């Protein structure tokens, strides 16, 4: 199982990276972007360091809220 998961995630993050959004939406029952937006009310300050940004959806939400990354 460990080998399968290693291969699966390698493929998902490299040759099949184009499918990241679809997989994230599918496994989260369509809530992936909503989960990202849910942190906005809890952010204080104007300079944000976002780690593990994935395809950049959270970065877009932060920039739309006039926060500096």
N, C-alpha and C positions, 0 to 999 in steps of 0.2 A: 504494500500500500504506500509506503514511504517513497519508493522509487516512482510509482505512478504519479503521486502528488508533485514530486520534483519535476518530472517531465511535463505534467499538466501546466504548472505555473511557469515553467520556462517557455513553453509554447504560447501561453496566454500573454506573457509580458514581452515577448520578442516577435516571432513570425506572425502571431495572430493578435498583435496589439490593437489592430483596427477593431477587434470585436470586444474590447474592454468595456465600453459603455453598454453594449447589449448584455453582456454577461452580468455586469454590476446591476443593471436594471432588472434583469430576470431573477437573480438570486435574492434581490431585496424587495421583490414584488412591486417594483416601480418607485420605491421610496429613496433610492440612492441620492439623488440631488436634494431631496427634501431634508435628508439627514445632514448633508453638508451645510445647507442653509440654516439649520436649527441652531448652530453655534453663534450666529451673528448677534443675537441679543446679549450674549455673555462676553463679548469682546470689549475691552476697554483700551484706551490709547489709540494712536493712529498708525503706529508702525508694527507690523505683524510679521512674524517668521512662521511660515507654514511648512511643515515637514511632511514628506510622503505625499506629494501633491497629485499623484496619478495623472489624469489627462488635463488637469487644470481648472475644473469646474469651480472648486472652492476659491481659487485665485480670482476668477471672474466675478464671483459674488462679492468678494472683499473689495475689489476695485470698483464695482458698481456702487458699493456703500462708501466710496471715497476714502478707503483705508489704503495705506501704503505698505507694499510688500517689500 
